[in-house]
Structures are given as structure tokens and as C-alpha cells.
Amino acid sequence: MQFLEFISLALDVLLVFAAVIAYLTRPRIGGELAKGLRVLLVGVMILGFAHLFETIVFMIFPGIDTQLNEVIHRLLNGVGFGFIVLGFWTMRQAFEA
């Protein structure tokens, strides 16, 4: 593993670790607000995982088509942002109720 590959992998692991820590340390509030926050933070974890997944795929399959890996990365990012939007929407509904 080359130096920049190692740095990239370490930063990706740090992203996932930070997202998990954020999820575990979230405030313990109740009701729909808690549900929305939980969904939002799952989206953040998916975003971190998308970066880690992309790096690992490049490492395991060095001959993989770059565009294919980038498309998979963007699809995972889209799913992550979808969870974030859904979480914010759920939290907004809790405030408007």
C-alpha cells in the first residue's frame, strides 16, 4: 500500500468512526424528534461508508473501471443524503405537530 492510499483509507475510516460516535452520543430525546435525528445520523454514517467503500474497492480490485466505482460511490451518497433529508423532514414534522 502506498502512502497516499494509506492516508485515504485512514481518513475514510475516521469518517465512519466519527459518524458512529455522533450516532452513539446523540441526545436522548423522545418521540418523532428522536426518530428524525436517528434517521439523519444513519444518513451521515452512509456518507462515511460510501467513501470507505470506494477506497476499499479501488484497493481490492485495482483494475476496476474508475467510472463504475464513482457511480456506485455517488449512488451511496444519494442514499445517504436521502436519509438526511428524511431525518430533517421527520424532525420538522415533530416541531409542527
N, CA, C and O atoms as a GROMACS GRO file, in nm:
protein
  388
    1MET      N    1   0.085  -0.117   0.000
    1MET     CA    2   0.000   0.000   0.000
    1MET      C    3   0.090   0.124   0.000
    1MET      O    4   0.181   0.137   0.081
    2GLN      N    5   0.062   0.213  -0.092
    2GLN     CA    6   0.138   0.336  -0.100
    2GLN      C    7   0.091   0.435   0.006
    2GLN      O    8  -0.017   0.420   0.064
    3PHE      N    9   0.172   0.537   0.029
    3PHE     CA   10   0.145   0.633   0.135
    3PHE      C   11   0.010   0.703   0.118
    3PHE      O   12  -0.067   0.711   0.214
    4LEU      N   13  -0.020   0.753  -0.001
    4LEU     CA   14  -0.147   0.823  -0.021
    4LEU      C   15  -0.267   0.730  -0.011
    4LEU      O   16  -0.374   0.771   0.034
    5GLU      N   17  -0.251   0.606  -0.052
    5GLU     CA   18  -0.359   0.508  -0.034
    5GLU      C   19  -0.386   0.487   0.114
    5GLU      O   20  -0.501   0.479   0.157
    6PHE      N   21  -0.278   0.477   0.191
    6PHE     CA   22  -0.293   0.460   0.336
    6PHE      C   23  -0.363   0.580   0.398
    6PHE      O   24  -0.452   0.564   0.481
    7ILE      N   25  -0.324   0.700   0.359
    7ILE     CA   26  -0.386   0.823   0.412
    7ILE      C   27  -0.534   0.826   0.376
    7ILE      O   28  -0.618   0.859   0.459
    8SER      N   29  -0.565   0.792   0.252
    8SER     CA   30  -0.704   0.790   0.207
    8SER      C   31  -0.787   0.690   0.288
    8SER      O   32  -0.897   0.722   0.332
    9LEU      N   33  -0.733   0.571   0.308
    9LEU     CA   34  -0.803   0.470   0.386
    9LEU      C   35  -0.820   0.516   0.531
    9LEU      O   36  -0.928   0.499   0.588
   10ALA      N   37  -0.717   0.571   0.590
   10ALA     CA   38  -0.724   0.618   0.728
   10ALA      C   39  -0.829   0.728   0.744
   10ALA      O   40  -0.904   0.728   0.841
   11LEU      N   41  -0.834   0.821   0.650
   11LEU     CA   42  -0.934   0.928   0.657
   11LEU      C   43  -1.075   0.874   0.638
   11LEU      O   44  -1.169   0.921   0.703
   12ASP      N   45  -1.091   0.775   0.551
   12ASP     CA   46  -1.223   0.714   0.532
   12ASP      C   47  -1.269   0.641   0.659
   12ASP      O   48  -1.385   0.651   0.698
   13VAL      N   49  -1.178   0.570   0.722
   13VAL     CA   50  -1.211   0.502   0.848
   13VAL      C   51  -1.248   0.607   0.954
   13VAL      O   52  -1.341   0.587   1.031
   14LEU      N   53  -1.175   0.716   0.956
   14LEU     CA   54  -1.205   0.825   1.051
   14LEU      C   55  -1.345   0.882   1.027
   14LEU      O   56  -1.417   0.912   1.122
   15LEU      N   57  -1.384   0.897   0.900
   15LEU     CA   58  -1.519   0.945   0.869
   15LEU      C   59  -1.626   0.852   0.925
   15LEU      O   60  -1.722   0.898   0.988
   16VAL      N   61  -1.610   0.724   0.903
   16VAL     CA   62  -1.708   0.627   0.953
   16VAL      C   63  -1.709   0.628   1.106
   16VAL      O   64  -1.815   0.627   1.168
   17PHE      N   65  -1.590   0.629   1.166
   17PHE     CA   66  -1.579   0.631   1.312
   17PHE      C   67  -1.648   0.755   1.368
   17PHE      O   68  -1.722   0.744   1.466
   18ALA      N   69  -1.625   0.871   1.309
   18ALA     CA   70  -1.687   0.995   1.357
   18ALA      C   71  -1.839   0.988   1.345
   18ALA      O   72  -1.910   1.036   1.434
   19ALA      N   73  -1.889   0.930   1.237
   19ALA     CA   74  -2.034   0.917   1.219
   19ALA      C   75  -2.094   0.824   1.324
   19ALA      O   76  -2.201   0.852   1.377
   20VAL      N   77  -2.027   0.714   1.353
   20VAL     CA   78  -2.076   0.621   1.456
   20VAL      C   79  -2.073   0.688   1.593
   20VAL      O   80  -2.167   0.672   1.671
   21ILE      N   81  -1.968   0.762   1.623
   21ILE     CA   82  -1.960   0.833   1.751
   21ILE      C   83  -2.072   0.937   1.761
   21ILE      O   84  -2.134   0.951   1.867
   22ALA      N   85  -2.098   1.009   1.652
   22ALA     CA   86  -2.208   1.107   1.653
   22ALA      C   87  -2.341   1.038   1.680
   22ALA      O   88  -2.424   1.090   1.754
   23TYR      N   89  -2.361   0.921   1.620
   23TYR     CA   90  -2.485   0.846   1.642
   23TYR      C   91  -2.496   0.802   1.788
   23TYR      O   92  -2.602   0.816   1.850
   24LEU      N   93  -2.388   0.750   1.842
   24LEU     CA   94  -2.391   0.698   1.979
   24LEU      C   95  -2.402   0.809   2.084
   24LEU      O   96  -2.453   0.784   2.193
   25THR      N   97  -2.356   0.929   2.052
   25THR     CA   98  -2.359   1.038   2.150
   25THR      C   99  -2.474   1.136   2.125
   25THR      O  100  -2.479   1.242   2.187
   26ARG      N  101  -2.566   1.100   2.037
   26ARG     CA  102  -2.678   1.188   2.009
   26ARG      C  103  -2.760   1.209   2.136
   26ARG      O  104  -2.764   1.121   2.222
   27PRO      N  105  -2.826   1.324   2.149
   27PRO     CA  106  -2.908   1.346   2.269
   27PRO      C  107  -3.024   1.247   2.273
   27PRO      O  108  -3.082   1.214   2.171
   28ARG      N  109  -3.054   1.202   2.391
   28ARG     CA  110  -3.162   1.105   2.410
   28ARG      C  111  -3.294   1.179   2.434
   28ARG      O  112  -3.341   1.193   2.547
   29ILE      N  113  -3.350   1.226   2.324
   29ILE     CA  114  -3.478   1.293   2.328
   29ILE      C  115  -3.583   1.194   2.284
   29ILE      O  116  -3.550   1.086   2.233
   30GLY      N  117  -3.706   1.227   2.302
   30GLY     CA  118  -3.809   1.130   2.271
   30GLY      C  119  -3.890   1.165   2.148
   30GLY      O  120  -3.873   1.271   2.088
   31GLY      N  121  -3.977   1.075   2.113
   31GLY     CA  122  -4.075   1.097   2.008
   31GLY      C  123  -4.020   1.104   1.868
   31GLY      O  124  -3.916   1.047   1.835
   32GLU      N  125  -4.094   1.177   1.786
   32GLU     CA  126  -4.059   1.190   1.644
   32GLU      C  127  -3.927   1.266   1.624
   32GLU      O  128  -3.855   1.241   1.528
   33LEU      N  129  -3.897   1.356   1.715
   33LEU     CA  130  -3.771   1.430   1.705
   33LEU      C  131  -3.653   1.334   1.715
   33LEU      O  132  -3.556   1.346   1.640
   34ALA      N  133  -3.660   1.240   1.808
   34ALA     CA  134  -3.554   1.141   1.823
   34ALA      C  135  -3.544   1.052   1.699
   34ALA      O  136  -3.436   1.019   1.652
   35LYS      N  137  -3.660   1.015   1.647
   35LYS     CA  138  -3.662   0.931   1.526
   35LYS      C  139  -3.596   1.004   1.410
   35LYS      O  140  -3.516   0.945   1.337
   36GLY      N  141  -3.629   1.131   1.393
   36GLY     CA  142  -3.570   1.209   1.284
   36GLY      C  143  -3.420   1.223   1.299
   36GLY      O  144  -3.346   1.211   1.201
   37LEU      N  145  -3.373   1.248   1.420
   37LEU     CA  146  -3.230   1.261   1.444
   37LEU      C  147  -3.159   1.129   1.416
   37LEU      O  148  -3.050   1.128   1.358
   38ARG      N  149  -3.221   1.020   1.456
   38ARG     CA  150  -3.162   0.888   1.432
   38ARG      C  151  -3.150   0.860   1.282
   38ARG      O  152  -3.047   0.812   1.235
   39VAL      N  153  -3.255   0.890   1.207
   39VAL     CA  154  -3.253   0.868   1.062
   39VAL      C  155  -3.148   0.957   0.996
   39VAL      O  156  -3.074   0.913   0.908
   40LEU      N  157  -3.140   1.082   1.040
   40LEU     CA  158  -3.041   1.175   0.987
   40LEU      C  159  -2.899   1.122   1.009
   40LEU      O  160  -2.816   1.125   0.918
   41LEU      N  161  -2.872   1.074   1.128
   41LEU     CA  162  -2.738   1.025   1.158
   41LEU      C  163  -2.706   0.894   1.086
   41LEU      O  164  -2.589   0.867   1.057
   42VAL      N  165  -2.806   0.814   1.057
   42VAL     CA  166  -2.782   0.696   0.973
   42VAL      C  167  -2.738   0.742   0.834
   42VAL      O  168  -2.651   0.680   0.773
   43GLY      N  169  -2.797   0.848   0.785
   43GLY     CA  170  -2.755   0.906   0.657
   43GLY      C  171  -2.610   0.951   0.661
   43GLY      O  172  -2.537   0.932   0.564
   44VAL      N  173  -2.569   1.011   0.771
   44VAL     CA  174  -2.430   1.054   0.786
   44VAL      C  175  -2.338   0.932   0.785
   44VAL      O  176  -2.230   0.936   0.725
   45MET      N  177  -2.379   0.825   0.850
   45MET     CA  178  -2.297   0.703   0.850
   45MET      C  179  -2.286   0.645   0.709
   45MET      O  180  -2.180   0.597   0.669
   46ILE      N  181  -2.395   0.650   0.633
   46ILE     CA  182  -2.392   0.601   0.495
   46ILE      C  183  -2.294   0.684   0.411
   46ILE      O  184  -2.222   0.629   0.329
   47LEU      N  185  -2.292   0.815   0.432
   47LEU     CA  186  -2.197   0.900   0.360
   47LEU      C  187  -2.053   0.860   0.391
   47LEU      O  188  -1.970   0.851   0.300
   48GLY      N  189  -2.023   0.837   0.517
   48GLY     CA  190  -1.889   0.792   0.553
   48GLY      C  191  -1.857   0.657   0.493
   48GLY      O  192  -1.746   0.635   0.444
   49PHE      N  193  -1.953   0.566   0.497
   49PHE     CA  194  -1.933   0.433   0.441
   49PHE      C  195  -1.909   0.439   0.291
   49PHE      O  196  -1.830   0.362   0.237
   50ALA      N  197  -1.976   0.532   0.222
   50ALA     CA  198  -1.959   0.544   0.077
   50ALA      C  199  -1.814   0.573   0.041
   50ALA      O  200  -1.761   0.518  -0.055
   51HIS      N  201  -1.751   0.660   0.119
   51HIS     CA  202  -1.611   0.692   0.093
   51HIS      C  203  -1.521   0.571   0.122
   51HIS      O  204  -1.431   0.539   0.044
   52LEU      N  205  -1.547   0.505   0.233
   52LEU     CA  206  -1.468   0.388   0.269
   52LEU      C  207  -1.485   0.278   0.165
   52LEU      O  208  -1.387   0.215   0.125
   53PHE      N  209  -1.607   0.255   0.122
   53PHE     CA  210  -1.635   0.152   0.022
   53PHE      C  211  -1.560   0.181  -0.107
   53PHE      O  212  -1.501   0.091  -0.166
   54GLU      N  213  -1.562   0.307  -0.151
   54GLU     CA  214  -1.493   0.343  -0.274
   54GLU      C  215  -1.344   0.314  -0.265
   54GLU      O  216  -1.285   0.257  -0.357
   55THR      N  217  -1.283   0.352  -0.153
   55THR     CA  218  -1.140   0.330  -0.134
   55THR      C  219  -1.107   0.181  -0.132
   55THR      O  220  -1.011   0.137  -0.195
   56ILE      N  221  -1.186   0.104  -0.059
   56ILE     CA  222  -1.160  -0.040  -0.049
   56ILE      C  223  -1.177  -0.109  -0.183
   56ILE      O  224  -1.099  -0.198  -0.217
   57VAL      N  225  -1.277  -0.070  -0.260
   57VAL     CA  226  -1.296  -0.131  -0.392
   57VAL      C  227  -1.176  -0.104  -0.481
   57VAL      O  228  -1.130  -0.194  -0.552
   58PHE      N  229  -1.125   0.019  -0.479
   58PHE     CA  230  -1.005   0.050  -0.558
   58PHE      C  231  -0.885  -0.032  -0.512
   58PHE      O  232  -0.801  -0.070  -0.593
   59MET      N  233  -0.876  -0.060  -0.382
   59MET     CA  234  -0.762  -0.136  -0.331
   59MET      C  235  -0.773  -0.285  -0.364
   59MET      O  236  -0.674  -0.348  -0.401
   60ILE      N  237  -0.893  -0.341  -0.351
   60ILE     CA  238  -0.912  -0.484  -0.373
   60ILE      C  239  -0.914  -0.517  -0.522
   60ILE      O  240  -0.862  -0.620  -0.565
   61PHE      N  241  -0.975  -0.429  -0.601
   61PHE     CA  242  -0.987  -0.451  -0.745
   61PHE      C  243  -0.917  -0.337  -0.819
   61PHE      O  244  -0.984  -0.248  -0.871
   62PRO      N  245  -0.784  -0.339  -0.825
   62PRO     CA  246  -0.713  -0.227  -0.886
   62PRO      C  247  -0.748  -0.204  -1.033
   62PRO      O  248  -0.730  -0.093  -1.084
   63GLY      N  249  -0.797  -0.304  -1.101
   63GLY     CA  250  -0.831  -0.289  -1.242
   63GLY      C  251  -0.975  -0.246  -1.266
   63GLY      O  252  -1.017  -0.237  -1.381
   64ILE      N  253  -1.051  -0.221  -1.161
   64ILE     CA  254  -1.192  -0.186  -1.178
   64ILE      C  255  -1.205  -0.055  -1.255
   64ILE      O  256  -1.122   0.036  -1.242
   65ASP      N  257  -1.308  -0.048  -1.334
   65ASP     CA  258  -1.335   0.074  -1.409
   65ASP      C  259  -1.362   0.188  -1.312
   65ASP      O  260  -1.450   0.179  -1.226
   66THR      N  261  -1.287   0.294  -1.326
   66THR     CA  262  -1.298   0.409  -1.235
   66THR      C  263  -1.439   0.467  -1.236
   66THR      O  264  -1.492   0.502  -1.130
   67GLN      N  265  -1.498   0.478  -1.352
   67GLN     CA  266  -1.631   0.538  -1.361
   67GLN      C  267  -1.736   0.452  -1.291
   67GLN      O  268  -1.828   0.506  -1.229
   68LEU      N  269  -1.723   0.321  -1.300
   68LEU     CA  270  -1.817   0.232  -1.231
   68LEU      C  271  -1.808   0.254  -1.080
   68LEU      O  272  -1.910   0.266  -1.013
   69ASN      N  273  -1.687   0.259  -1.028
   69ASN     CA  274  -1.670   0.281  -0.885
   69ASN      C  275  -1.723   0.418  -0.844
   69ASN      O  276  -1.783   0.432  -0.737
   70GLU      N  277  -1.702   0.518  -0.927
   70GLU     CA  278  -1.752   0.653  -0.897
   70GLU      C  279  -1.905   0.656  -0.899
   70GLU      O  280  -1.966   0.725  -0.817
   71VAL      N  281  -1.967   0.584  -0.991
   71VAL     CA  282  -2.113   0.579  -0.996
   71VAL      C  283  -2.168   0.513  -0.871
   71VAL      O  284  -2.266   0.561  -0.813
   72ILE      N  285  -2.107   0.402  -0.830
   72ILE     CA  286  -2.150   0.335  -0.706
   72ILE      C  287  -2.135   0.430  -0.588
   72ILE      O  288  -2.223   0.439  -0.502
   73HIS      N  289  -2.023   0.501  -0.583
   73HIS     CA  290  -1.998   0.598  -0.476
   73HIS      C  291  -2.107   0.705  -0.473
   73HIS      O  292  -2.157   0.739  -0.366
   74ARG      N  293  -2.143   0.756  -0.588
   74ARG     CA  294  -2.245   0.861  -0.593
   74ARG      C  295  -2.383   0.807  -0.559
   74ARG      O  296  -2.463   0.877  -0.497
   75LEU      N  297  -2.412   0.684  -0.598
   75LEU     CA  298  -2.541   0.624  -0.560
   75LEU      C  299  -2.551   0.610  -0.408
   75LEU      O  300  -2.655   0.641  -0.349
   76LEU      N  301  -2.443   0.564  -0.345
   76LEU     CA  302  -2.443   0.553  -0.199
   76LEU      C  303  -2.457   0.691  -0.135
   76LEU      O  304  -2.527   0.706  -0.035
   77ASN      N  305  -2.391   0.793  -0.192
   77ASN     CA  306  -2.406   0.928  -0.141
   77ASN      C  307  -2.550   0.976  -0.154
   77ASN      O  308  -2.603   1.042  -0.064
   78GLY      N  309  -2.612   0.944  -0.266
   78GLY     CA  310  -2.752   0.981  -0.285
   78GLY      C  311  -2.842   0.919  -0.180
   78GLY      O  312  -2.932   0.984  -0.127
   79VAL      N  313  -2.819   0.792  -0.149
   79VAL     CA  314  -2.896   0.724  -0.044
   79VAL      C  315  -2.872   0.792   0.090
   79VAL      O  316  -2.966   0.816   0.166
   80GLY      N  317  -2.746   0.822   0.119
   80GLY     CA  318  -2.713   0.889   0.245
   80GLY      C  319  -2.782   1.024   0.259
   80GLY      O  320  -2.839   1.054   0.364
   81PHE      N  321  -2.778   1.104   0.152
   81PHE     CA  322  -2.846   1.234   0.156
   81PHE      C  323  -2.997   1.218   0.164
   81PHE      O  324  -3.065   1.300   0.225
   82GLY      N  325  -3.049   1.112   0.103
   82GLY     CA  326  -3.192   1.084   0.118
   82GLY      C  327  -3.231   1.060   0.262
   82GLY      O  328  -3.334   1.109   0.309
   83PHE      N  329  -3.148   0.985   0.334
   83PHE     CA  330  -3.174   0.962   0.476
   83PHE      C  331  -3.163   1.094   0.555
   83PHE      O  332  -3.242   1.118   0.646
   84ILE      N  333  -3.068   1.176   0.520
   84ILE     CA  334  -3.053   1.305   0.589
   84ILE      C  335  -3.176   1.393   0.568
   84ILE      O  336  -3.228   1.452   0.663
   85VAL      N  337  -3.223   1.402   0.445
   85VAL     CA  338  -3.343   1.481   0.416
   85VAL      C  339  -3.463   1.424   0.489
   85VAL      O  340  -3.542   1.499   0.547
   86LEU      N  341  -3.479   1.293   0.487
   86LEU     CA  342  -3.590   1.229   0.557
   86LEU      C  343  -3.582   1.257   0.707
   86LEU      O  344  -3.685   1.280   0.772
   87GLY      N  345  -3.462   1.253   0.763
   87GLY     CA  346  -3.445   1.283   0.904
   87GLY      C  347  -3.484   1.426   0.937
   87GLY      O  348  -3.554   1.450   1.036
   88PHE      N  349  -3.440   1.521   0.855
   88PHE     CA  350  -3.477   1.661   0.878
   88PHE      C  351  -3.628   1.679   0.862
   88PHE      O  352  -3.690   1.753   0.939
   89TRP      N  353  -3.686   1.613   0.764
   89TRP     CA  354  -3.830   1.624   0.742
   89TRP      C  355  -3.908   1.570   0.862
   89TRP      O  356  -4.005   1.631   0.906
   90THR      N  357  -3.863   1.457   0.915
   90THR     CA  358  -3.928   1.398   1.033
   90THR      C  359  -3.916   1.491   1.153
   90THR      O  360  -4.011   1.508   1.229
   91MET      N  361  -3.798   1.552   1.170
   91MET     CA  362  -3.779   1.645   1.282
   91MET      C  363  -3.868   1.768   1.264
   91MET      O  364  -3.924   1.818   1.361
   92ARG      N  365  -3.880   1.817   1.143
   92ARG     CA  366  -3.965   1.934   1.118
   92ARG      C  367  -4.111   1.902   1.150
   92ARG      O  368  -4.182   1.983   1.208
   93GLN      N  369  -4.154   1.783   1.110
   93GLN     CA  370  -4.291   1.741   1.141
   93GLN      C  371  -4.315   1.738   1.292
   93GLN      O  372  -4.424   1.771   1.338
   94ALA      N  373  -4.213   1.697   1.367
   94ALA     CA  374  -4.226   1.690   1.513
   94ALA      C  375  -4.247   1.830   1.570
   94ALA      O  376  -4.325   1.849   1.663
   95PHE      N  377  -4.177   1.928   1.515
   95PHE     CA  378  -4.191   2.065   1.565
   95PHE      C  379  -4.324   2.128   1.526
   95PHE      O  380  -4.378   2.211   1.599
   96GLU      N  381  -4.377   2.087   1.412
   96GLU     CA  382  -4.503   2.146   1.363
   96GLU      C  383  -4.626   2.079   1.424
   96GLU      O  384  -4.737   2.130   1.411
   97ALA      N  385  -4.607   1.965   1.489
   97ALA     CA  386  -4.721   1.892   1.546
   97ALA      C  387  -4.770   1.956   1.674
   97ALA      O  388  -4.865   1.907   1.736
   0.00000   0.00000   0.00000
